[in-house]
Amino acid sequence: MATAHFRPDPDFLLIGAKRGGSTSFYYALLEHPRIVPLFPAAGFLPKANHTKGVHFFDSHYGRGMRWYRSHLPSRYSRARASRRAGGPVLTGEGSPYYLHHPLAAERAARHVPDARILLILRDPIERTFSHYRERVRSGAEDLSFEDALAAEKERTAGEEERLLADPSATSYAHEQQSYVAQSEYARCLRRWLEHFPPSQVHVLTSEEFYRDPQRACDEAVAFLGLPPAVLHSASRVWNPAPRADLDEDVRRRLAEHFAPHNADLERLLGRGFPDWTKP
């Protein structure tokens, strides 16, 4: 924090979606020689992997910009990395709750208005089910999937309003039990497009990424203004989960629920999502 003044703002934010492949995508991007990790990088501390994100614009905003910048590489370390890489380097962070948090976009626009915004989305049914199963694996969810979906509205009632009314507030229910709401992408993304122009936002799907990681990363780094580079570990899957079957009747009902939200997203972005489940 004492050197925060010497730590430039991030060049990009990876804003989600949770359980959408953002971790795999972020670490694939770090394979690029001109994208550098947050500070301190793995190796400076006894940790296995680079830090992905610090959740500043959602959960830790009250700690202030000096705290936020303390996680970013310094101007001097970036200059050294640029000399090694043969060109200017970029850095960014990925916090998947940014997409859903009602104040994250406004806060990011206030403090890092020039940041490029990356977003990776997954079939909303698969994301919803994966989010639920993550909570089960962590021992934080006792309900069945159907019961958890039925309880979501009551669990999260008033939580977004509370976050808006008290910027220092956090909400476990809003972040962790909003299984369906976090898959209603158009509503969440529209907040970001109110603060960042479409030219500053790049959206891909996890289906596109996992089908051809190198191509997806090439398109993302081009959006960031970097040349392509061979990313040898881009196909590695981070945070994988055992496969589980979803009841077909539940899948049908979710497909019907998400259909208008997906159509809204297609209109918003001017593109289709052929890999996603249709009703």
Secondary structure as GFF3:
##gff-version 3
##sequence-region A 1 279
A	DSSP	three_ten_helix	4	6	.	.	.	ID=ss1
A	DSSP	beta_strand	12	14	.	.	.	ID=ss2
A	DSSP	alpha_helix	22	29	.	.	.	ID=ss3
A	DSSP	beta_strand	35	36	.	.	.	ID=ss4
A	DSSP	three_ten_helix	61	63	.	.	.	ID=ss5
A	DSSP	alpha_helix	64	69	.	.	.	ID=ss6
A	DSSP	alpha_helix	75	85	.	.	.	ID=ss7
A	DSSP	beta_strand	90	94	.	.	.	ID=ss8
A	DSSP	three_ten_helix	96	98	.	.	.	ID=ss9
A	DSSP	alpha_helix	104	111	.	.	.	ID=ss10
A	DSSP	beta_strand	116	121	.	.	.	ID=ss11
A	DSSP	alpha_helix	124	137	.	.	.	ID=ss12
A	DSSP	alpha_helix	145	156	.	.	.	ID=ss13
A	DSSP	alpha_helix	159	165	.	.	.	ID=ss14
A	DSSP	alpha_helix	172	176	.	.	.	ID=ss15
A	DSSP	three_ten_helix	181	183	.	.	.	ID=ss16
A	DSSP	alpha_helix	185	193	.	.	.	ID=ss17
A	DSSP	three_ten_helix	198	200	.	.	.	ID=ss18
A	DSSP	beta_strand	201	205	.	.	.	ID=ss19
A	DSSP	alpha_helix	206	211	.	.	.	ID=ss20
A	DSSP	alpha_helix	213	223	.	.	.	ID=ss21
A	DSSP	alpha_helix	248	269	.	.	.	ID=ss22
###
